[in-house]
Amino acid sequence: MNDPHVVSLKYRFVKEPDVDYSNPPPIDHEIGSFRLRLDEQGLIVTMLDHYPSAESAREIVDPWLRAWEIDQALSLGKTELRFEYEGVEIIDRSPPVLGQGQVVVSGAVAFISVGTVLVNATVTQGKYPAFPKRFKLTPDLETLWHRYRGFEQGREPLTSMGYFCLTLVEQSAGGRKHAANTYKISREILNKLGHLTSALGDVGTARKVGTQGLSRPLTAAEREWIKGAVKLLARRLGEWAFDPSGALPKLTLADLP
């Protein structure tokens, strides 16, 4: 090809086993350099700017799709949509012979399903989760969400996950005080999260041993509060990445259980 140009990318919409969709209306959205459409056939992303390869186009598109996945998981409390890359449509904008038709190339990747179990859907949705309008992926958000999912999947204790996420947010802004000011988060939230995840816990979950030995285990309410606080931090990182102007509303203890 003399001048390859990506027309569109195609993604497979992966439904969770316990979720089904009943005639959902398609979603159309345009953001910056691409336009997307999600319907029962999958997700088609039409590129509005020039990209010479699938890799260069995906560098732009994939972070937004990942933000979509995380945003809906934060909003619904569970993962209901994932996207898997299927292929690309590429044309040659400068064919070798004048007047010759454009050469179209479609590339695709193979999918292997491992350990798939068919179950009856338990939840039927009438529409797809909306595309996030004010939420953007960053490396810190991706890291935080990875650690939170690790806790959910039993790979890490709640306290170590929560303390890591708190430290990540604080270090990204230059300390707890700066994190509170930068991300518009009450110091009370950060202080409480730090206390619960570092000073409490039993023999299997405590982050450290104090001068008086292990403290008491976390209560059920405190565990739920830590989980809510981490998800609140994740939400705010995505919101701030989209709009770092300082116009975000301040988060306070009233925003948590």
C-alpha positions as CSV (number, residue, x, y, z in Angstrom):
1,M,0.0,0.0,0.0
2,N,1.2,3.5,-0.9
3,D,-0.9,5.4,1.6
4,P,-2.8,3.1,4.0
5,H,-5.6,4.7,6.0
6,V,-7.7,3.1,8.7
7,V,-11.4,3.5,7.9
8,S,-12.7,1.7,11.0
9,L,-11.9,-0.7,13.8
10,K,-14.2,-3.5,14.9
11,Y,-14.6,-4.8,18.4
12,R,-16.6,-7.7,19.8
13,F,-19.0,-6.8,22.6
14,V,-18.5,-9.4,25.4
15,K,-21.5,-9.9,27.7
16,E,-21.0,-11.2,31.1
17,P,-22.7,-14.7,31.6
18,D,-25.3,-13.4,34.0
19,V,-26.4,-10.4,31.9
20,D,-28.6,-10.3,28.8
21,Y,-29.9,-7.5,26.6
22,S,-33.4,-7.3,25.2
23,N,-33.5,-5.2,22.0
24,P,-31.3,-2.4,23.3
25,P,-31.2,0.7,21.2
26,P,-27.8,1.3,19.5
27,I,-25.4,3.8,21.0
28,D,-23.8,6.4,18.8
29,H,-21.1,8.7,20.1
30,E,-18.4,11.0,18.6
31,I,-15.4,12.1,20.5
32,G,-12.4,13.8,19.0
33,S,-10.9,11.7,16.3
34,F,-13.4,8.9,16.0
35,R,-17.1,8.0,16.0
36,L,-18.4,4.8,17.4
37,R,-21.6,2.8,17.1
38,L,-22.6,-0.1,19.4
39,D,-25.4,-2.4,18.4
40,E,-26.2,-6.1,18.4
41,Q,-23.6,-6.7,15.7
42,G,-20.8,-5.3,17.9
43,L,-18.9,-2.1,18.1
44,I,-17.7,-0.3,15.0
45,V,-15.3,2.7,15.5
46,T,-15.0,4.9,12.5
47,M,-11.8,7.0,12.4
48,L,-12.3,10.7,11.6
49,D,-8.6,11.5,11.5
50,H,-5.9,9.8,9.5
51,Y,-4.2,6.7,11.0
52,P,-1.9,4.5,8.9
53,S,-2.2,1.3,10.9
54,A,-4.5,-0.5,13.3
55,E,-1.9,-0.1,16.0
56,S,-1.9,3.7,15.7
57,A,-5.7,3.9,15.6
58,R,-6.0,1.6,18.6
59,E,-3.6,3.8,20.7
60,I,-6.4,6.5,20.5
61,V,-9.5,4.3,20.7
62,D,-8.6,1.6,23.3
63,P,-8.1,3.9,26.3
64,W,-11.6,5.3,25.8
65,L,-13.1,1.9,25.6
66,R,-11.3,0.9,28.8
67,A,-12.6,4.0,30.4
68,W,-16.1,2.9,29.3
69,E,-15.6,-0.5,30.9
70,I,-14.4,1.0,34.2
71,D,-17.0,3.7,34.3
72,Q,-19.9,1.3,34.0
73,A,-18.4,-1.1,36.6
74,L,-18.1,1.8,39.1
75,S,-21.7,2.9,38.3
76,L,-23.3,-0.5,38.4
77,G,-21.1,-2.2,41.0
78,K,-20.3,-5.0,38.6
79,T,-18.8,-5.5,35.1
80,E,-21.4,-5.7,32.4
81,L,-19.5,-4.9,29.2
82,R,-16.0,-5.6,27.8
83,F,-14.6,-5.1,24.3
84,E,-12.3,-7.4,22.4
85,Y,-10.6,-6.2,19.2
86,E,-11.7,-8.1,16.1
87,G,-10.2,-6.4,13.1
88,V,-9.6,-3.4,11.0
89,E,-10.7,-2.0,7.6
90,I,-7.9,-0.2,5.8
91,I,-7.9,1.5,2.3
92,D,-5.1,2.7,0.1
93,R,-5.6,6.4,-0.4
94,S,-3.1,6.4,-3.2
95,P,-3.6,3.4,-5.5
96,P,-0.7,2.4,-7.8
97,V,-2.6,3.2,-11.0
98,L,-4.8,6.3,-11.5
99,G,-8.4,5.4,-11.7
100,Q,-7.9,2.0,-10.1
101,G,-10.2,1.1,-7.3
102,Q,-9.0,1.4,-3.7
103,V,-7.5,-1.6,-2.1
104,V,-9.3,-2.7,1.0
105,V,-7.6,-4.8,3.6
106,S,-9.4,-6.3,6.6
107,G,-7.4,-7.8,9.4
108,A,-8.8,-9.8,12.2
109,V,-7.6,-11.6,15.3
110,A,-8.7,-15.0,16.4
111,F,-10.6,-15.5,19.7
112,I,-10.1,-18.5,21.9
113,S,-12.6,-19.2,24.7
114,V,-11.2,-21.0,27.6
115,G,-13.3,-22.6,30.3
116,T,-16.6,-21.0,29.1
117,V,-19.6,-22.0,31.1
118,L,-23.1,-21.5,29.8
119,V,-25.5,-20.2,32.5
120,N,-28.9,-18.7,32.4
121,A,-29.0,-15.0,32.4
122,T,-30.1,-13.5,35.7
123,V,-30.3,-9.8,34.7
124,T,-32.0,-8.5,31.5
125,Q,-31.1,-5.0,30.5
126,G,-33.1,-2.8,28.1
127,K,-30.1,-0.6,27.1
128,Y,-26.3,-0.7,27.0
129,P,-24.3,1.2,29.6
130,A,-23.9,4.8,28.4
131,F,-20.6,6.0,27.0
132,P,-18.9,8.1,29.7
133,K,-19.1,11.8,28.9
134,R,-16.7,13.1,31.5
135,F,-14.4,10.2,32.5
136,K,-11.0,9.5,31.0
137,L,-8.5,6.7,31.5
138,T,-5.0,7.3,33.0
139,P,-2.2,5.0,33.9
140,D,-2.9,5.7,37.6
141,L,-6.6,4.9,37.2
142,E,-5.7,1.7,35.4
143,T,-3.4,0.6,38.1
144,L,-5.9,1.5,40.9
145,W,-8.6,-0.5,39.2
146,H,-6.3,-3.4,38.6
147,R,-5.6,-3.6,42.3
148,Y,-9.3,-3.3,43.2
149,R,-10.2,-6.1,40.8
150,G,-7.5,-8.2,42.4
151,F,-9.1,-7.7,45.7
152,E,-12.5,-8.6,44.3
153,Q,-11.1,-11.8,42.8
154,G,-9.5,-12.8,46.1
155,R,-5.9,-12.1,45.1
156,E,-5.2,-9.5,47.7
157,P,-6.5,-8.5,51.2
158,L,-8.7,-5.4,51.4
159,T,-6.4,-3.4,53.7
160,S,-3.3,-3.8,51.5
161,M,-5.3,-3.0,48.4
162,G,-6.9,0.1,50.0
163,Y,-3.6,1.4,51.4
164,F,-1.9,1.0,48.0
165,C,-4.7,2.9,46.2
166,L,-4.5,5.7,48.8
167,T,-0.8,5.9,48.4
168,L,-1.0,5.9,44.6
169,V,-3.5,8.9,44.7
170,E,-1.4,10.8,47.2
171,Q,1.9,10.3,45.4
172,S,0.4,11.3,42.1
173,A,-0.3,14.7,43.5
174,G,2.8,15.1,45.7
175,G,1.4,14.1,49.1
176,R,-1.9,13.9,51.0
177,K,-2.4,17.6,51.3
178,H,-1.8,18.2,47.6
179,A,-4.0,15.2,46.7
180,A,-6.9,16.7,48.7
181,N,-6.5,20.0,46.9
182,T,-5.8,18.7,43.4
183,Y,-8.6,16.2,43.3
184,K,-11.0,18.1,45.4
185,I,-11.3,15.3,48.0
186,S,-11.8,16.1,51.7
187,R,-8.8,15.3,53.9
188,E,-11.2,13.5,56.2
189,I,-11.7,10.9,53.5
190,L,-8.0,10.3,53.0
191,N,-7.3,10.3,56.7
192,K,-10.0,7.8,57.5
193,L,-8.9,5.5,54.6
194,G,-5.3,5.7,55.8
195,H,-6.4,4.8,59.4
196,L,-8.7,1.9,58.5
197,T,-6.2,0.3,56.1
198,S,-3.1,0.7,58.2
199,A,-4.1,0.6,61.8
200,L,-6.8,-2.1,61.8
201,G,-7.0,-5.7,60.8
202,D,-6.5,-9.2,62.1
203,V,-3.7,-11.7,61.8
204,G,-4.6,-12.4,58.2
205,T,-5.3,-8.9,57.0
206,A,-3.4,-6.3,59.1
207,R,-0.8,-4.2,57.1
208,K,1.4,-3.8,60.1
209,V,1.8,-4.5,63.8
210,G,1.7,-1.5,66.1
211,T,3.5,-1.0,69.4
212,Q,0.6,-2.7,71.2
213,G,0.4,-5.6,68.8
214,L,-2.5,-6.3,66.3
215,S,-5.5,-4.0,66.5
216,R,-9.1,-5.2,66.2
217,P,-10.5,-6.6,63.0
218,L,-12.4,-4.4,60.6
219,T,-16.2,-4.4,61.1
220,A,-18.5,-5.2,58.1
221,A,-19.4,-1.5,57.9
222,E,-15.7,-0.5,57.8
223,R,-15.0,-3.0,55.1
224,E,-17.8,-1.6,53.0
225,W,-16.6,1.9,53.6
226,I,-13.1,1.1,52.4
227,K,-14.4,-0.4,49.2
228,G,-16.6,2.6,48.6
229,A,-13.7,5.0,49.3
230,V,-11.5,3.2,46.8
231,K,-14.1,3.3,44.1
232,L,-14.7,7.0,44.9
233,L,-11.0,7.6,44.3
234,A,-11.2,5.7,41.0
235,R,-14.1,7.8,39.9
236,R,-12.4,11.0,40.8
237,L,-9.2,10.1,39.0
238,G,-11.2,9.6,35.8
239,E,-13.2,12.8,36.3
240,W,-10.1,14.8,37.0
241,A,-8.3,13.4,34.0
242,F,-11.1,14.6,31.8
243,D,-11.4,18.0,33.5
244,P,-8.3,19.0,35.5
245,S,-9.5,22.7,35.6
246,G,-10.5,22.5,39.3
247,A,-14.3,22.8,38.6
248,L,-15.1,19.4,40.1
249,P,-17.4,19.4,43.2
250,K,-15.5,18.6,46.4
251,L,-16.0,15.0,47.7
252,T,-16.8,14.8,51.5
253,L,-17.6,12.0,54.0
254,A,-21.2,12.5,53.1
255,D,-20.5,11.0,49.7
256,L,-19.7,7.7,51.4
257,P,-21.8,5.3,53.5
